Amino acid sequence: MPGTAPLIPGAVPFLVAPRLFRAIPENKGDSVNDLADIENLIARAGIGERAAFSDLYERTSAKLFGVCLRVLNDRAAAEDAMQDAYVKIWKNADRYSANGLSPMTWLITIARNTAIDRLRARRDTEDYADYSDTLPAGGLTPEGAAIAGSEARRIAGCMEELAEDRRSAVRDCYLGGLSYADLADKFDVPLNTMRTWLRRSLAALRECMAR
C-alpha cells in the first residue's frame, strides 16, 4: 500500500547502529490528541510498522532519555539504557493495549526500569571489584606464588563458611559466568533475593579475608 511502511517481523529498528541513538528535542505537548497519536503509533509498531516506530521515537525519545539520565546520572549510560528501552518497546508494543496504562506511563515505566536494572548491575560490578582486589595476581615469583597459594587457601576456607546455596551461587556467578536471572531461576528465588545473596556473600568473604 503506498505510503505504508513494510512489516518487518523480528526486526528491531535502530539496533544495527546503537551509538547513533540520540534523543530528539522533546515535543512539550501532552494533550489528549498527542497521547492518542502516541497510542496509535504504539499500536502500529505492534504490528511491525517501522515508520510508526520511528515516529514514536521522534515523539518520545527526549522524555525517555531524561528519565534514564535522572536514574543513571551519566549521559553515555543513559543513551545505552534508552536504546535498550526502545528495543523492549519494539518487541512488546503488541502487548500495550492490554496493560491498562496510558501510553506515556507505559513508555516511561519501561525506560525507568531499564535504567534501574543498569544501575543495579553497575553497583553489583563495583561490589565484586572490591572483592576481586583480594585475589592473587599472576606472574608471581616463587615466594609470591607461595603467598598467593596461601591466599587462595584462605579464600577457599572463607567460601566454606558460606551457606551451601550461597557458596554455590557465588561460584556459579563469578566462576561459572551465570547471570543473576539464570541464578534466580536455578535456585528458585526472586531476582532481588539473588542480588542480596551475592552482595552479602561478597561482604562476608571480605570480612573473613580481613581476619
C-alpha positions as CSV (number, residue, x, y, z in Angstrom):
1,M,0.0,0.0,0.0
2,P,1.5,3.4,-1.0
3,G,2.8,5.4,2.0
4,T,2.7,2.4,4.3
5,A,6.0,1.1,5.8
6,P,6.6,-2.6,5.2
7,L,6.0,-5.0,8.1
8,I,9.3,-6.5,9.4
9,P,8.6,-9.3,11.9
10,G,11.5,-9.9,14.2
11,A,13.5,-6.8,13.1
12,V,14.5,-4.1,15.6
13,P,14.8,-0.6,14.1
14,F,17.9,1.3,15.2
15,L,19.6,-1.7,16.7
16,V,22.1,-2.1,14.0
17,A,23.8,1.2,14.9
18,P,23.5,1.6,18.7
19,R,25.7,4.6,19.2
20,L,23.6,6.5,16.6
21,F,20.8,6.6,19.2
22,R,20.3,10.2,20.3
23,A,17.4,11.9,21.9
24,I,15.4,14.2,19.6
25,P,14.2,17.5,21.1
26,E,11.1,16.9,23.1
27,N,7.6,17.8,21.9
28,K,6.3,19.5,25.0
29,G,2.7,18.9,24.3
30,D,1.0,16.1,26.2
31,S,-2.5,16.9,25.1
32,V,-5.2,14.3,24.6
33,N,-4.6,14.4,20.9
34,D,-0.9,13.9,21.4
35,L,-1.5,10.9,23.7
36,A,-3.9,9.5,21.2
37,D,-1.3,9.9,18.5
38,I,1.3,8.1,20.6
39,E,-1.1,5.3,21.4
40,N,-1.8,4.9,17.7
41,L,1.9,4.8,16.9
42,I,2.5,2.1,19.6
43,A,-0.4,0.0,18.1
44,R,1.1,0.4,14.6
45,A,4.6,-0.6,15.9
46,G,2.9,-3.6,17.5
47,I,2.1,-5.0,14.1
48,G,5.6,-4.4,12.8
49,E,5.3,-1.0,11.1
50,R,8.8,0.5,11.1
51,A,7.8,4.0,10.1
52,A,5.4,4.2,13.1
53,F,8.1,3.1,15.4
54,S,10.4,5.8,14.0
55,D,7.8,8.4,14.6
56,L,7.2,7.1,18.1
57,Y,11.0,7.5,18.8
58,E,11.0,11.1,17.5
59,R,8.0,12.0,19.6
60,T,9.2,10.4,22.9
61,S,12.9,9.9,22.9
62,A,13.8,13.2,24.7
63,K,11.5,12.4,27.5
64,L,12.7,8.8,27.9
65,F,16.3,9.9,27.7
66,G,15.6,12.4,30.6
67,V,14.1,9.5,32.6
68,C,17.2,7.4,32.1
69,L,19.6,10.2,32.8
70,R,18.0,11.1,36.1
71,V,18.4,7.4,37.2
72,L,22.0,6.9,35.9
73,N,23.4,10.4,36.1
74,D,25.7,9.6,33.1
75,R,24.9,10.5,29.5
76,A,26.6,7.5,27.8
77,A,24.9,5.1,30.2
78,A,21.6,6.8,29.7
79,E,21.9,6.6,25.9
80,D,22.6,2.8,26.2
81,A,19.6,2.4,28.6
82,M,17.4,4.4,26.3
83,Q,18.3,2.1,23.4
84,D,17.6,-1.0,25.4
85,A,14.3,0.5,26.4
86,Y,13.3,1.1,22.8
87,V,14.2,-2.4,21.9
88,K,11.9,-3.6,24.6
89,I,9.2,-1.2,23.4
90,W,9.5,-2.5,19.9
91,K,9.3,-6.2,21.0
92,N,6.4,-5.6,23.4
93,A,4.4,-3.0,21.5
94,D,1.7,-5.5,20.6
95,R,1.0,-6.1,24.3
96,Y,0.4,-2.4,25.1
97,S,-3.4,-2.4,24.7
98,A,-3.8,-5.0,27.4
99,N,-1.7,-3.4,30.1
100,G,-4.1,-0.7,31.3
101,L,-1.6,2.2,31.4
102,S,-1.6,5.4,29.5
103,P,0.9,5.4,26.6
104,M,3.4,7.7,28.2
105,T,3.2,6.0,31.5
106,W,3.9,2.7,29.8
107,L,6.9,4.0,27.9
108,I,8.3,5.8,30.9
109,T,7.9,2.7,33.1
110,I,9.9,0.7,30.6
111,A,12.7,3.3,30.4
112,R,12.9,3.8,34.2
113,N,13.0,0.0,34.9
114,T,15.7,-0.5,32.2
115,A,17.8,2.3,33.7
116,I,17.3,0.9,37.2
117,D,18.5,-2.5,36.0
118,R,21.6,-1.0,34.6
119,L,22.3,1.0,37.8
120,R,21.9,-2.2,39.9
121,A,24.2,-4.1,37.6
122,R,26.8,-1.3,37.8
123,R,26.7,-1.4,41.6
124,D,27.0,-5.2,41.7
125,T,30.0,-5.0,39.5
126,E,31.6,-2.4,41.8
127,D,30.9,-4.7,44.8
128,Y,32.7,-7.6,43.0
129,A,35.6,-5.3,42.0
130,D,36.2,-4.5,45.7
131,Y,36.3,-8.2,46.5
132,S,38.4,-9.1,43.4
133,D,41.2,-6.9,44.8
134,T,41.9,-9.6,47.3
135,L,42.5,-12.3,44.6
136,P,46.2,-13.2,43.9
137,A,47.7,-11.8,40.7
138,G,49.5,-13.8,38.0
139,G,53.2,-13.8,37.1
140,L,54.5,-14.1,40.6
141,T,57.9,-15.0,41.9
142,P,58.3,-18.4,43.8
143,E,57.9,-16.5,47.1
144,G,54.9,-14.6,45.8
145,A,53.4,-17.8,44.4
146,A,53.7,-19.4,47.9
147,I,51.9,-16.4,49.4
148,A,49.3,-16.5,46.6
149,G,48.7,-20.2,47.3
150,S,48.2,-19.3,51.0
151,E,45.7,-16.6,50.0
152,A,43.9,-19.0,47.7
153,R,43.5,-21.5,50.5
154,R,42.2,-18.7,52.8
155,I,39.6,-17.7,50.1
156,A,38.6,-21.4,49.8
157,G,38.3,-21.6,53.6
158,C,36.2,-18.4,53.7
159,M,34.0,-19.8,50.9
160,E,33.3,-22.9,53.1
161,E,31.9,-20.5,55.8
162,L,29.1,-19.5,53.5
163,A,25.8,-21.4,53.4
164,E,25.9,-24.1,50.7
165,D,23.4,-22.4,48.5
166,R,25.2,-19.0,48.8
167,R,28.5,-20.6,48.1
168,S,27.2,-22.4,45.0
169,A,25.6,-19.1,43.8
170,V,28.9,-17.2,44.2
171,R,30.8,-19.9,42.3
172,D,28.2,-20.1,39.5
173,C,28.1,-16.3,39.1
174,Y,31.8,-15.3,39.4
175,L,33.4,-18.5,38.1
176,G,30.7,-20.1,36.0
177,G,29.5,-16.8,34.4
178,L,25.8,-17.3,35.1
179,S,23.7,-14.2,35.1
180,Y,21.6,-13.1,38.1
181,A,18.5,-14.1,36.2
182,D,19.9,-17.5,35.5
183,L,20.9,-17.9,39.2
184,A,17.4,-16.8,40.3
185,D,15.8,-19.5,38.1
186,K,18.3,-22.1,39.2
187,F,17.8,-21.5,42.9
188,D,14.1,-20.7,42.5
189,V,14.3,-17.3,44.3
190,P,13.2,-13.8,43.2
191,L,15.9,-11.8,41.2
192,N,16.3,-9.2,44.0
193,T,16.8,-12.0,46.6
194,M,19.6,-13.4,44.4
195,R,21.2,-10.0,44.2
196,T,21.0,-9.7,48.0
197,W,22.6,-13.2,48.4
198,L,25.5,-12.3,46.3
199,R,26.1,-8.9,47.8
200,R,26.0,-10.2,51.4
201,S,28.2,-13.2,50.4
202,L,30.9,-10.9,49.0
203,A,30.7,-8.8,52.1
204,A,31.1,-11.9,54.3
205,L,34.1,-13.0,52.2
206,R,35.8,-9.6,52.6
207,E,35.2,-9.7,56.3
208,C,36.6,-13.3,56.5
209,M,39.7,-12.4,54.5
210,A,40.4,-9.4,56.8
211,R,40.6,-11.5,59.9
